[in-house]
Every structure is written in C-alpha cells, then in structure tokens.
Amino acid sequence: MIIVDDCIISDNLADVCFSCDLAKCKGACCVEGDCGAPLDAEEIPVLQRIYPDVKAYMSVEGIAAVEQQGVSSLDVDKQPCTPLVDNRDCAYAVHEHGLTLCAIEKAWRDGKVDFQKPISCHLYPVRIEDYGEFKAVNYHEWDICRYALAKGREEGRPLYQYLKEPLVRRFGQAWYDELVEQCEQLKS
C-alpha cells in the first residue's frame, strides 16, 4: 500500500504495466459496463456549459440521450455518471473507422472546449473512491483491457507512469512526484 497525503493507493499502480491499445480494444470502455463513466459533482456544470460545443461531435443517438436524460444521469448507487444510449454506449461516445472515441475529447483537441473529458475517463483503469477522511486510489481490472496489459508489459510501463498526465491533473505535480518516489522504492 502506498500513502500520499490523504490517499491510500494500491500497489498495483507500481506493479501493473499498462498502455492502452486502442487499435485492439476499439474503445470498449466507452461501450461496455452497466452504467456511464463516474462524474465528479463539479464536472456536471462544466458539461452543461460545454454541451452546445460538444454536441457537434456527438452521434444522433448520443444527442437524443442527453436531450432526454441531461448531460449526466445517476448510476444504481445514485452517483452521477455520463448518460447512456440504450443502456450501452456512453452518450458522448462516437464511432469512427471501427473505433469508439470521445466527443468531448475531440472537441477539446479541436480547441472548441476547455475541458478534456471527465477525470474518471482520463484516469481509467484507475478508480478513486472518496471516503471523506481519505481517498482510495485503486486499479480496476477488466478483461476488455487485456491488450493494454500486454502492451504495457511489452513497453515495461507501470500504471503510475502511463497515467502521469491524469494523475497530475487530478492531484497535482507534488502529489505525483511523491507517488513516483514511493513507487520507485517499492520496485527496489
């Protein structure tokens, strides 16, 4: 177990090698599962603000889902998440050339919005649970990421390195630097 500030972090971030292989998984994490991507409460007004610009990148079905459900919905635990199309695809998922991509991220890459995508999506396969006094930072193992595990092993790239950008986005550079130091100690 690794502890940085108020976060208890799974050793998996140091032990598991991971590197998304979109060419093989085709973006299955935006399609599979029983609910949408978890959202932080402060992300909902951001999604409301940027939706008019993101809408141009979305599928007809995704737009219909957002128009019916809103920019967010609630999962089975009554936690905010992205809405789904027919209980399957994330409403913000778009299918292009056999791949599933994120309309929010496409709009961000084109400079149309100032929000890259929900932090839970950016951090995946890591999930964060907030328990008030502390946060649990855990690796979520899922069969659809088997190609990412193989590619990560091939590259020798542990999760904490692969997820540097979203971890810094979520927790800050000093937090990440401390994580790196502790991961390196674990490995030696």
VMD Tcl script that draws the C-alpha trace (Angstrom):
set ca {
  {0.00 0.00 0.00}
  {1.19 3.49 -0.86}
  {0.08 6.61 1.04}
  {0.37 10.11 -0.38}
  {-1.39 12.91 1.50}
  {-4.96 11.70 2.16}
  {-4.80 8.97 -0.50}
  {-4.36 5.26 0.05}
  {-3.05 3.92 -3.24}
  {-3.00 0.33 -4.43}
  {0.44 -1.16 -5.07}
  {-0.99 -2.10 -8.48}
  {-0.10 1.37 -9.72}
  {3.55 0.38 -9.33}
  {3.21 -3.34 -10.16}
  {0.81 -3.48 -13.11}
  {2.12 -2.49 -16.53}
  {-0.47 -0.86 -18.75}
  {-0.69 1.08 -22.00}
  {-3.99 1.47 -23.89}
  {-4.06 -0.28 -27.24}
  {-6.99 1.43 -28.94}
  {-6.30 -0.37 -32.21}
  {-7.11 -3.66 -30.48}
  {-9.73 -2.81 -27.83}
  {-11.52 -0.34 -30.16}
  {-12.52 1.87 -27.18}
  {-14.62 -0.78 -25.46}
  {-14.51 1.09 -22.12}
  {-16.87 3.70 -23.64}
  {-19.37 0.99 -24.58}
  {-19.17 -1.84 -22.06}
  {-20.39 -1.78 -18.47}
  {-23.61 -1.29 -16.59}
  {-23.51 2.49 -16.17}
  {-21.86 5.56 -17.60}
  {-18.50 6.99 -16.54}
  {-18.47 8.34 -12.97}
  {-18.64 12.12 -12.75}
  {-17.44 14.47 -10.01}
  {-20.20 16.87 -8.93}
  {-18.19 19.87 -10.19}
  {-17.98 18.33 -13.67}
  {-21.74 18.50 -14.23}
  {-21.96 22.30 -14.62}
  {-18.89 22.11 -16.88}
  {-20.68 19.57 -19.09}
  {-23.76 21.80 -19.15}
  {-21.62 24.76 -20.22}
  {-19.70 22.94 -22.97}
  {-22.54 20.75 -24.26}
  {-23.52 23.14 -27.09}
  {-19.97 22.89 -28.49}
  {-19.59 19.14 -27.85}
  {-22.97 18.41 -29.46}
  {-21.48 19.00 -32.92}
  {-19.18 15.99 -32.35}
  {-21.82 13.62 -30.96}
  {-23.91 10.94 -32.62}
  {-27.62 11.48 -33.21}
  {-28.31 8.79 -30.60}
  {-25.98 10.43 -28.08}
  {-27.63 13.81 -28.56}
  {-31.06 12.21 -28.06}
  {-29.83 10.54 -24.84}
  {-28.53 13.85 -23.46}
  {-31.69 15.71 -24.52}
  {-33.78 13.10 -22.69}
  {-31.57 12.37 -19.63}
  {-29.50 15.54 -19.28}
  {-25.71 15.90 -19.50}
  {-25.45 13.45 -16.60}
  {-27.56 10.72 -15.05}
  {-27.39 8.64 -11.87}
  {-26.00 5.13 -11.57}
  {-27.51 2.35 -9.44}
  {-25.86 3.84 -6.34}
  {-27.38 7.27 -7.14}
  {-23.95 8.66 -8.07}
  {-23.59 10.99 -11.08}
  {-22.35 9.44 -14.30}
  {-22.49 10.06 -18.02}
  {-25.82 9.14 -19.66}
  {-26.06 6.03 -21.81}
  {-27.57 5.27 -25.20}
  {-29.80 2.18 -24.90}
  {-28.05 1.17 -21.64}
  {-24.81 0.59 -23.53}
  {-22.73 3.34 -25.19}
  {-21.78 6.47 -23.29}
  {-23.83 9.31 -24.81}
  {-20.57 11.12 -25.58}
  {-19.12 8.12 -27.47}
  {-18.75 8.39 -31.23}
  {-17.89 5.58 -33.62}
  {-15.36 6.35 -36.34}
  {-13.41 3.95 -38.54}
  {-14.17 1.00 -36.25}
  {-13.08 2.83 -33.10}
  {-15.09 4.36 -30.26}
  {-13.86 7.84 -29.38}
  {-14.98 10.60 -27.00}
  {-16.87 13.58 -28.46}
  {-15.78 15.73 -25.50}
  {-12.12 14.95 -26.09}
  {-12.48 15.52 -29.84}
  {-13.95 18.99 -29.16}
  {-11.12 19.67 -26.68}
  {-8.45 18.59 -29.18}
  {-10.00 20.95 -31.74}
  {-9.85 23.82 -29.22}
  {-13.64 24.15 -29.05}
  {-13.87 23.47 -25.28}
  {-11.56 23.88 -22.28}
  {-12.41 20.51 -20.67}
  {-10.61 17.40 -21.89}
  {-13.03 14.75 -20.61}
  {-14.32 13.51 -17.26}
  {-11.44 12.77 -14.92}
  {-12.72 9.22 -14.35}
  {-12.30 8.56 -18.08}
  {-8.86 10.16 -18.16}
  {-7.72 8.10 -15.15}
  {-9.13 4.78 -16.33}
  {-8.28 1.97 -15.36}
  {-7.80 3.68 -12.01}
  {-10.86 4.50 -9.94}
  {-10.99 6.85 -6.96}
  {-13.37 6.37 -4.06}
  {-13.75 9.28 -1.63}
  {-14.36 8.10 1.92}
  {-14.26 11.58 3.47}
  {-11.15 11.18 5.61}
  {-9.24 9.52 2.81}
  {-9.42 8.61 -0.87}
  {-8.80 5.11 -2.17}
  {-6.94 5.03 -5.48}
  {-7.35 1.57 -6.99}
  {-6.71 -0.28 -10.21}
  {-9.91 -1.59 -11.80}
  {-9.08 -4.81 -13.59}
  {-11.35 -5.56 -16.53}
  {-10.99 -8.16 -19.29}
  {-11.52 -5.57 -22.02}
  {-8.12 -4.10 -21.08}
  {-6.17 -7.32 -21.70}
  {-4.50 -5.75 -24.74}
  {-3.42 -2.75 -22.65}
  {-1.86 -5.10 -20.11}
  {0.06 -6.92 -22.85}
  {1.22 -3.66 -24.45}
  {2.17 -2.25 -21.04}
  {4.28 -5.32 -20.26}
  {5.90 -5.07 -23.70}
  {6.77 -1.41 -23.03}
  {7.65 -2.01 -19.36}
  {5.34 0.88 -18.46}
  {3.74 0.76 -15.00}
  {0.33 2.33 -14.43}
  {1.67 5.31 -12.48}
  {3.83 6.26 -15.47}
  {1.12 5.62 -18.04}
  {-1.34 7.76 -16.05}
  {1.04 10.63 -15.26}
  {-1.00 13.31 -17.05}
  {-4.39 12.49 -15.47}
  {-2.86 11.87 -12.03}
  {-1.19 15.30 -12.16}
  {-4.47 16.78 -13.44}
  {-6.38 15.28 -10.50}
  {-3.87 15.58 -7.63}
  {-1.10 18.00 -8.73}
  {2.57 17.67 -9.59}
  {3.88 17.49 -5.99}
  {1.47 14.63 -5.20}
  {2.56 12.80 -8.35}
  {6.25 13.30 -7.57}
  {5.69 11.73 -4.14}
  {3.84 8.83 -5.78}
  {6.75 8.26 -8.18}
  {9.22 8.26 -5.31}
  {7.21 5.68 -3.37}
  {6.63 3.51 -6.45}
  {10.35 3.52 -7.19}
  {11.06 2.48 -3.57}
  {8.58 -0.39 -3.91}
  {10.30 -1.61 -7.06}
  {13.79 -1.59 -5.48}
}
mol new
graphics top color blue
foreach p $ca { graphics top sphere $p radius 0.5 }
foreach p [lrange $ca 0 end-1] q [lrange $ca 1 end] { graphics top cylinder $p $q radius 0.2 }
display resetview
